Amino acid sequence: MSEHAGSMDAEVAGEVLTLLPERAAYWPRRRTLLVADPHWGKAASFRAGAIPVPRGTTTGGLDRLGAMVSQTGATRVVFLGDFLHAREGRAPETTRALATWRQAHSGLELVLVPGNHDRRAGLPDASLGVICLEAPMLDGPFVLAHHPVPSDLGYTLAGHLHPGVSLTGRGRLRERLPCFWFARDYGVLPAFGEFTGLAGVRPEAGDRVMAIAGSQVLEVALSVR
């Protein structure tokens, strides 16, 4: 079992994944962190469009990522698409934050399976040393991709959807939380980045949904389609 506070171990396609409340998953056998949709520079993109949002979100996200690397002992991070949000997000402060973080983790292998935003924003600067693939990454039993599409080559782990689940409590209080969603043929990780929004999941019989409630990952029982 995982020793990471608030995390939850889940068996997926015969492998153990540690689902982290920091909105990422750790694959212990491969010492790999799986991170979907960081959207670095999104706040800077908003500010470029005259939308006032707080500064420091990229630095905060990188600090969160660095803490996960340290706590898990990961030697590789695979980004499941949308590394950068938009060309407007390539602000000097974003570029400096990424460069500083990379220097502090120079021995870490970084891999990107590009998503739809990466095609518009452009791939990471070569100085960051990110291995950028042109197709989903096959790392049996998983197919690591951006879009959650079933594959004959294995069980797909992806992002893109920014999944969320709505929970209702006492007094009909309702809250939507980010979640992990594991369907029969694919699993969807929550968006790692800030200001990404949430899309409601629509589980079918046999699916598993794990919500991130503050600093804890909890499996929830949902009505199915």
C-alpha positions in Angstrom: 0.0 0.0 0.0 1.1 3.6 -0.6 2.6 5.6 2.2 1.8 8.9 0.4 -0.7 10.8 2.7 -4.2 10.9 1.4 -3.5 8.7 -1.6 -5.3 5.5 -2.8 -3.9 2.5 -4.5 -5.9 1.1 -7.4 -5.4 -2.0 -9.5 -5.7 -1.0 -13.2 -5.0 -3.5 -16.0 -3.2 -5.7 -13.5 -0.9 -2.9 -12.3 -1.0 -0.9 -9.1 -1.4 2.8 -9.5 -1.1 5.2 -6.6 -3.7 7.9 -7.1 -2.4 11.1 -5.5 -4.5 14.0 -4.1 -2.2 16.4 -5.9 -4.0 15.3 -9.1 -1.6 12.8 -10.6 -0.9 9.1 -10.5 2.2 7.2 -9.6 3.1 3.9 -11.2 5.5 2.2 -8.7 6.7 -0.6 -10.9 8.0 1.8 -13.5 8.8 4.6 -11.0 6.8 6.9 -13.2 4.5 9.9 -12.4 1.6 10.3 -14.8 0.5 13.9 -15.1 -2.3 15.0 -17.4 -3.1 18.5 -18.6 -0.7 20.8 -16.6 -1.5 23.7 -19.0 1.6 25.6 -17.9 1.2 29.3 -18.7 -2.6 29.4 -18.7 -2.8 32.2 -16.2 -0.3 34.2 -18.3 -2.5 33.6 -21.3 -5.5 35.0 -19.4 -3.6 38.0 -18.4 -2.5 38.5 -22.0 -6.2 38.7 -22.8 -6.8 41.3 -20.0 -8.4 38.8 -17.7 -7.1 39.4 -14.2 -6.0 36.2 -12.5 -3.4 35.6 -9.8 0.3 35.2 -10.6 2.5 32.3 -9.5 0.2 29.4 -10.6 3.0 27.9 -12.7 5.5 28.1 -9.9 3.0 26.6 -7.5 2.2 23.7 -9.8 5.9 23.0 -10.3 6.4 23.0 -6.6 3.6 20.5 -6.3 5.2 18.4 -9.0 8.6 18.6 -7.4 7.2 17.5 -4.0 5.6 14.4 -5.7 8.8 13.5 -7.4 10.6 13.7 -4.0 8.0 11.8 -2.1 7.5 9.0 -4.5 11.1 8.6 -5.7 9.9 8.8 -9.4 12.6 8.7 -12.0 10.3 9.6 -14.9 7.4 11.9 -15.5 5.1 11.3 -18.4 2.8 14.2 -19.3 -0.4 13.1 -21.0 -0.8 16.1 -23.2 -1.4 19.8 -22.9 2.0 20.7 -21.4 1.6 24.3 -22.5 -1.8 26.1 -22.7 -1.3 28.6 -25.5 1.4 30.6 -27.3 0.4 33.6 -25.3 1.4 31.7 -22.2 5.0 31.6 -23.1 5.6 34.6 -20.9 9.1 35.2 -19.5 8.0 34.3 -16.0 6.6 31.0 -17.2 9.7 30.2 -19.2 12.0 31.1 -16.2 9.9 29.0 -13.8 10.1 25.9 -16.1 13.8 26.4 -16.7 14.6 26.7 -12.9 12.5 23.6 -12.1 14.2 21.6 -14.8 17.7 22.6 -13.5 16.7 21.4 -10.1 15.5 18.0 -11.5 18.1 17.6 -14.3 18.3 13.8 -13.8 14.6 13.2 -14.2 13.3 11.8 -17.5 10.5 13.9 -18.9 8.2 12.6 -21.7 5.3 14.4 -23.4 2.5 12.8 -25.4 1.3 15.9 -27.1 -2.3 17.0 -26.8 -4.5 19.4 -28.7 -3.2 22.5 -26.9 0.4 21.5 -27.6 -0.3 21.7 -31.3 -1.4 25.3 -30.9 1.1 26.4 -28.3 4.1 24.6 -29.7 6.2 22.0 -28.0 8.4 22.7 -24.9 11.7 24.5 -25.5 14.5 22.0 -26.4 16.5 23.3 -23.4 14.0 21.6 -21.1 15.0 18.2 -22.4 11.5 16.9 -22.8 11.1 13.8 -25.0 8.2 14.6 -27.3 6.4 11.7 -29.0 4.3 11.8 -32.2 1.9 9.0 -31.1 0.6 7.4 -27.9 3.3 5.9 -25.8 3.2 2.1 -25.5 4.4 1.0 -22.0 2.7 -2.4 -21.4 0.0 -2.9 -20.3 -0.7 0.8 -20.8 -1.2 3.0 -23.8 -0.3 6.5 -22.6 -2.2 9.1 -24.6 -3.9 12.4 -24.4 -7.4 11.4 -25.7 -9.2 8.6 -23.8 -9.7 6.3 -26.8 -9.8 2.5 -26.5 -6.8 0.8 -28.1 -6.2 -2.8 -29.3 -2.6 -2.4 -27.9 -3.5 -2.1 -24.3 -5.4 -0.2 -21.6 -5.4 3.6 -22.4 -4.5 6.1 -19.7 -5.2 9.6 -20.8 -6.3 13.1 -19.8 -8.1 15.8 -22.0 -11.5 15.6 -20.3 -10.6 17.3 -17.0 -13.1 14.8 -15.2 -15.1 15.9 -12.3 -17.8 14.4 -10.2 -20.7 16.1 -8.4 -21.5 15.0 -4.8 -24.5 16.0 -2.8 -24.4 16.3 1.0 -26.6 17.3 3.8 -29.0 20.2 3.1 -28.6 19.4 -0.6 -25.2 21.0 -0.6 -23.6 20.1 -3.9 -19.9 20.2 -4.9 -18.1 19.2 -8.0 -14.7 17.6 -7.3 -11.8 16.5 -9.7 -11.6 12.8 -10.1 -10.0 9.8 -11.6 -12.3 7.8 -13.8 -11.5 4.2 -14.8 -13.8 2.7 -17.5 -13.4 -0.7 -19.1 -11.0 0.2 -21.8 -9.5 3.5 -20.6 -8.8 5.6 -17.6 -8.9 9.4 -17.3 -6.7 11.4 -15.0 -7.7 14.7 -13.5 -6.2 17.9 -14.9 -3.1 18.8 -13.0 -3.2 22.5 -13.9 -5.1 25.4 -12.4 -8.1 27.2 -14.0 -8.9 24.1 -16.1 -12.5 23.6 -15.2 -14.3 20.2 -14.7 -16.4 18.1 -17.0 -18.9 15.7 -15.4 -18.1 12.0 -15.9 -20.8 9.6 -17.1 -19.9 6.2 -15.7 -21.2 2.9 -17.0 -21.7 -0.3 -15.0 -18.3 -1.5 -13.8 -16.6 1.8 -13.9 -14.7 3.2 -10.9 -14.6 6.8 -9.9 -12.2 8.2 -7.3 -12.8 11.8 -6.2 -10.2 14.2 -4.8 -11.7 15.7 -1.7 -9.2 18.2 -0.4 -6.1 16.2 0.5 -7.6 12.8 0.1 -8.6 10.4 -2.7 -11.9 8.6 -2.0 -13.8 6.1 -4.2 -17.4 7.1 -4.7 -20.5 5.1 -5.6 -22.4 6.7 -8.5 -25.5 5.9 -10.3 -24.7 4.6 -13.8 -26.2 5.3 -17.2 
